[in-house]
Amino acid sequence: MNRRGLVGALAAAVALAVVPKKTRAEPQKKIRPPGALPRGAFEQACIGCFRCAEVCPTKVIRFPSVLSLDTATPFLDMADRACVLCMKCTQVCPTDALVELKVESEVIAREVRMGVPKLNRAACLPWTGRGICRLCYQVCPYPDRAVEVVGPQKAPLFHVEACVGCGLCEEACPETARAITIEPLP
């Protein structure tokens, strides 16, 4: 190996050691926590204190990486966990960027809109006829309102106007299907 090859190999090794690995890209459009003020006002009010993330029992609340050029406001990373609607994050926010919400089913149904479910019917077991699955319906805090099962195959049908966007359905969707994703509000 010549000197140029050695220097190149050392530079590559240093780069790999210094630059952190990204396990998953941060979402482009972020889903904000429950009770978040409207866009713009939320980013202005949030001071990035991390209290919401600290009290989150499922650790779904995340902050952008240090290397990100994004503002340091919290977002929900629903790739492998969901929001359980405990509203603890809204109770600890010191700036009211997250408006405090009561842990009452009807209050949450009326006030919380974090995201909307997107169903890929081509991957959904009942819709494709590849199996029986009602997990999204069974875990939904608002069954028959936010999601219902329809047809002889008992396939899910989402009602986005009634969905709070908690992501429990996405988390419950079997690994073989991964037919449901929660997307940010338009």
DAWOQUI-V18834 format. One line per field, one symbol per residue. ss: DSSP state (h for helix, s for strand, l for the rest). Layout:
ss: ???
//
This chain:
ss: llhhhhhhhhhhhhhhhhllllllllllllsllllsllllhhhhhlllllhhhhhlllllssllllllllllllsslllllllllllhhhhhlllllsllllllhhhhhhhlllssssslllllhhhhllllllhhhhhlllslllssssllllsssslllllllllhhhhhlllllllsssssll
//
